[in-house]
Amino acid sequence: MQYRLLWLALIVALIGSSNPAPFVPATVSAADAVMHAPQGLELGQVVDDSGRIRLTDEVAARMVEAGASWIHVNFRLGAFRNWSETDTFGFSAISAYDQVVTTAERHGLAVVALLSNEAWQGGIAQWQAGSAEVDNGTGENPYLGAFVEQAALPLMQHFAGRIDRWEVWNEPNAEITYLHPSNFAWLLARVDTAIRAAGLTGIQIISGGVSSVQNANDVVTPASVGADYLRATYAQGKAVGGWEAIRATSGSYPIDIIGQHIYVDGYRRTTRATVEEALRLVHEAHLDGEGSGGSLKPTLVTEMGWASGNVSEAVQADNLQIAYAAIMNTPFVESASWFFMRDEPVAN
């Protein structure tokens, strides 16, 4: 019943049955509006820690039935030591994800790839090292260097022509995955540089989705939705991350799409005004960061949802429709992925 409710709600939202009045922020002109794309879904772990592939034909078909046209895939090592070794399970991690991508393709689902902290072995002290904020550095450290050279670049090369959108890092402003803005700025710059050096074309980099942070009163502020963090990332990129040199060479800072996670009103029915405000604040931080001569980057909501342990199925369905109504009428937002297709116990 839960699946049916969510599928029905998603389909209703996708066809825009509520026909709400458009919300057009003053900072976005009609010429700057992006074309709304079909929406996405997330399964959770597509390859679990035992090496079992969870994206089956049955699951992919259900995603299509729900109205999704793309799947957000977290490329995680799990129990594998690296992406090429075959000692752990008798096959490599990259070959397992080959099967995942092939299944998605077979059902007409485009893959939007996520390179989170789970794409390379390490811990928070390693990926926060060398920051400008704490260590008077540039954001560079050995972990992030290995992340790019041994995870991000090999995966992008392997799936070239099959996956063209890669989200770099996951919720860099969240406590357990936190990167200092200088670390995040350096990482985005290094990925951009590596892609160009490798001659990879057609790849778009999504800045790791800044996440909403629930506070006691569920008030949406620039801090709570990650807008302040995005501003700090732009500032550190320009100050110590080499972003100005990248823009001088390529015409753009090392972000093609702004990633955002919408987790607002986590314990109650939300409103369109709340979702629209969260989107607007992050978008305006991006515009401020780009400054004069910058380019408008669309927002992609790579995660959005309400935990089934916190609200009822009815509120989940209401919030899904409310949020999609807001998203599909916000000019700078291209698309969104619902998190999850079904409950994910591993994610609590």
C-alpha positions in Angstrom: 0.0 0.0 0.0 2.8 2.4 0.8 4.4 1.9 -2.6 1.1 2.5 -4.3 0.4 5.7 -2.4 3.8 7.1 -3.3 3.6 6.0 -6.9 0.2 7.6 -7.3 1.3 10.8 -5.6 4.4 11.0 -7.8 2.4 10.5 -10.9 -0.1 13.2 -9.9 2.7 15.6 -9.1 4.5 14.9 -12.4 1.5 15.7 -14.5 0.9 18.9 -12.4 -2.7 18.3 -11.5 -2.7 21.0 -8.9 -2.0 23.7 -11.6 -0.6 26.2 -9.1 0.3 29.7 -10.0 4.0 30.1 -11.1 6.5 31.3 -8.6 9.1 33.5 -10.4 11.9 35.0 -8.2 12.9 38.5 -9.1 16.4 37.4 -9.7 15.4 35.2 -12.6 14.3 36.5 -15.9 12.2 34.6 -18.4 15.4 34.2 -20.6 17.2 32.6 -17.7 14.5 30.0 -17.0 15.6 26.4 -17.6 13.5 23.7 -19.3 12.0 21.4 -16.7 13.2 17.8 -17.1 11.4 14.6 -16.1 11.9 13.7 -12.5 14.0 11.0 -10.8 14.0 8.4 -8.1 16.6 6.9 -5.8 16.7 3.3 -4.7 19.3 3.6 -2.0 22.2 1.1 -2.1 22.2 -0.3 -5.6 25.1 -2.6 -4.6 25.1 -3.6 -1.0 28.1 -4.5 1.2 27.9 -8.1 0.3 28.3 -7.2 -3.4 24.7 -8.0 -4.2 23.2 -5.9 -6.9 19.9 -4.5 -5.8 18.8 -2.6 -8.9 17.0 -5.5 -10.6 14.8 -5.4 -13.7 11.8 -5.6 -11.5 12.9 -2.6 -9.4 13.8 -0.5 -12.5 10.5 -1.3 -14.1 8.7 -0.1 -10.9 10.7 3.2 -11.1 9.5 3.7 -14.7 6.0 2.8 -13.7 6.2 5.6 -11.1 7.0 8.1 -13.8 10.7 8.5 -13.3 13.1 8.9 -16.1 16.4 9.0 -14.2 17.9 7.3 -11.2 20.3 8.9 -8.7 23.1 6.3 -8.1 25.6 6.6 -5.2 28.8 4.9 -6.5 30.0 3.4 -3.2 32.8 1.0 -2.6 31.2 -0.8 0.3 33.3 -3.8 1.2 35.5 -3.4 -1.9 39.0 -2.0 -1.2 39.2 -0.1 -4.5 37.3 0.0 -7.8 39.4 -2.6 -9.7 40.4 -5.3 -7.2 38.6 -8.7 -7.6 39.9 -10.5 -4.5 36.9 -9.5 -2.2 34.0 -11.0 -4.2 35.6 -12.4 -7.3 34.6 -9.4 -9.4 35.4 -5.7 -9.3 33.3 -2.9 -7.9 33.3 -1.2 -11.3 32.0 -4.3 -13.0 29.1 -4.4 -10.5 28.2 -0.9 -11.3 28.5 -1.7 -15.0 25.6 -4.1 -14.4 23.7 -1.4 -12.6 24.1 1.1 -15.4 23.2 -1.5 -18.0 20.0 -2.3 -16.1 19.1 1.3 -15.9 19.8 1.8 -19.6 17.6 -1.2 -20.5 14.7 0.5 -18.9 15.3 3.9 -20.3 16.5 5.4 -17.0 19.3 7.9 -17.3 21.9 7.7 -14.5 22.9 10.7 -12.4 26.0 9.6 -10.5 26.9 10.6 -7.0 30.6 10.5 -5.9 30.1 10.7 -2.1 32.6 10.0 0.7 31.7 6.3 0.1 33.5 6.4 -3.3 36.9 6.2 -1.6 38.1 4.7 1.7 38.8 7.3 4.4 37.4 9.3 7.3 36.4 12.8 8.1 39.8 13.8 9.6 41.5 12.9 6.3 39.1 14.7 4.0 39.1 17.9 6.2 42.9 18.1 6.3 44.8 21.1 4.8 41.8 23.5 4.9 42.2 27.2 4.8 39.8 27.5 7.7 41.7 25.4 10.2 45.2 24.5 8.8 45.9 27.7 6.8 46.1 25.6 3.7 44.4 25.6 0.3 42.0 22.8 0.9 44.2 20.2 -0.7 45.0 16.9 1.0 46.0 13.4 0.1 42.6 11.9 0.6 40.9 14.3 -1.8 43.8 13.8 -4.3 43.3 10.1 -4.2 39.5 10.5 -4.4 39.9 12.3 -7.7 42.7 10.2 -9.2 41.6 6.7 -8.1 37.8 7.1 -7.9 36.3 10.1 -9.7 38.5 10.2 -12.8 38.6 6.4 -13.5 34.8 6.1 -13.1 34.1 9.1 -15.4 36.5 7.6 -18.0 35.0 4.1 -17.7 31.4 5.4 -18.1 32.1 8.1 -20.6 29.2 8.3 -23.1 26.9 6.5 -20.7 26.9 8.9 -17.7 27.3 12.6 -18.3 26.3 14.0 -14.9 28.4 13.5 -11.8 27.6 14.9 -8.4 30.8 15.6 -6.5 30.5 14.9 -2.8 27.4 14.4 -0.8 26.0 17.0 1.6 29.4 18.8 2.2 27.7 21.0 4.8 26.3 18.1 6.9 28.0 17.1 10.1 29.1 13.5 9.2 30.2 14.4 5.6 31.4 17.9 6.3 34.1 19.4 4.1 35.5 22.8 5.0 34.5 25.1 2.1 38.1 25.4 1.1 38.3 21.6 0.8 35.1 21.4 -1.2 36.3 24.3 -3.5 39.6 22.5 -4.1 37.9 19.2 -4.8 35.6 20.8 -7.4 38.5 22.5 -9.0 40.6 19.4 -9.1 37.8 17.3 -10.7 37.3 20.0 -13.3 41.1 20.1 -14.1 41.3 16.3 -14.3 38.4 16.0 -16.7 39.9 18.6 -19.0 43.3 17.0 -18.9 41.9 13.6 -19.7 40.0 15.1 -22.7 36.6 14.1 -21.4 33.9 16.1 -23.0 30.2 16.3 -22.4 30.5 15.8 -18.6 28.6 18.1 -16.3 29.7 18.5 -12.7 27.0 18.9 -10.0 28.2 20.6 -6.8 27.6 18.1 -4.0 24.1 18.7 -2.8 24.0 21.1 0.1 21.5 19.8 2.6 18.8 21.4 4.6 19.4 21.1 8.3 16.4 20.8 10.6 16.3 23.1 13.5 14.0 23.3 16.5 11.4 25.5 14.8 12.0 24.2 11.2 12.7 27.8 10.1 14.3 28.2 6.7 17.3 30.4 6.8 20.4 30.9 4.6 22.4 28.8 7.1 19.8 26.0 7.5 19.5 25.3 3.7 23.2 25.5 2.9 23.2 28.9 1.1 25.8 30.3 3.5 28.0 27.2 2.9 27.7 27.6 -0.9 28.7 31.3 -0.6 31.7 30.3 1.5 32.7 27.7 -1.1 32.7 30.3 -3.9 34.7 32.7 -1.7 37.3 30.1 -0.8 37.4 28.9 -4.4 38.3 32.4 -5.6 40.7 33.0 -2.7 42.7 29.8 -2.5 41.1 27.2 -4.8 42.2 28.6 -8.2 38.7 29.2 -9.4 39.5 32.5 -11.1 42.2 30.8 -13.2 39.8 28.1 -14.2 37.1 30.6 -15.3 39.7 32.6 -17.2 40.7 29.5 -19.1 37.3 27.7 -19.5 34.8 30.5 -19.1 33.2 29.1 -16.0 33.9 28.3 -12.4 34.1 24.5 -11.8 30.4 23.9 -11.3 27.9 23.2 -14.1 24.8 22.5 -12.0 24.0 23.4 -8.4 23.1 20.4 -6.3 20.6 20.8 -3.5 18.8 18.5 -1.0 15.4 19.5 0.2 14.7 18.3 3.8 12.4 20.9 5.3 9.5 20.5 7.8 10.7 17.0 8.5 8.1 16.3 11.1 5.0 17.9 9.6 3.1 18.9 6.4 5.2 21.4 4.5 4.1 24.4 2.3 5.0 25.6 -1.1 6.3 28.8 0.4 8.8 26.8 2.5 10.1 24.8 -0.4 10.3 27.8 -2.7 12.2 29.8 0.0 14.8 27.0 0.4 15.3 26.9 -3.4 15.5 30.7 -3.7 18.1 31.1 -0.9 20.5 28.6 -2.4 20.0 30.0 -5.9 20.7 33.5 -4.8 23.9 32.4 -3.1 25.0 30.9 -6.4 24.2 34.1 -8.3 26.2 36.1 -5.7 29.1 33.7 -6.1 29.1 33.9 -9.9 29.0 37.7 -9.8 29.3 39.9 -12.8 30.4 37.9 -15.9 29.2 34.7 -14.3 26.8 32.2 -15.8 23.5 31.0 -14.5 23.6 27.3 -13.4 20.4 25.4 -13.0 19.5 23.7 -9.7 19.1 20.0 -9.6 17.4 18.6 -6.4 19.3 15.3 -6.1 17.5 14.4 -2.9 14.1 15.2 -1.4 11.9 13.4 1.0 10.3 12.9 4.3 11.2 10.0 6.6 8.4 7.4 7.1 9.3 7.3 10.8 8.6 11.0 11.3 5.4 11.6 9.3 2.5 9.5 8.2 2.1 8.1 4.6 -0.6 10.7 4.1 1.8 13.5 5.0 4.5 12.0 2.8 2.1 12.0 -0.1 0.9 15.5 0.6 4.5 16.8 0.9 5.6 15.1 -2.3 2.8 16.8 -4.3 3.4 20.2 -2.5 7.2 20.0 -3.1 6.9 19.0 -6.8 4.3 21.7 -7.4 6.9 24.2 -6.1 9.8 22.7 -8.0 8.0 22.5 -11.4 7.1 26.1 -11.2 10.4 27.5 -10.1 12.2 28.6 -13.3 15.8 27.8 -12.3 15.1 24.3 -11.0 15.5 21.6 -13.7 14.4 18.4 -11.9 14.3 16.5 -8.6 14.8 13.0 -7.3 12.6 11.6 -4.6 14.4 9.9 -1.8 13.7 6.9 -1.6 11.6 4.7 -3.9 11.0 2.6 -0.7 12.1 2.7 2.9 15.9 2.1 3.3 16.6 0.6 6.7 20.4 1.1 6.2 19.8 4.9 6.0 17.6 4.9 9.2 
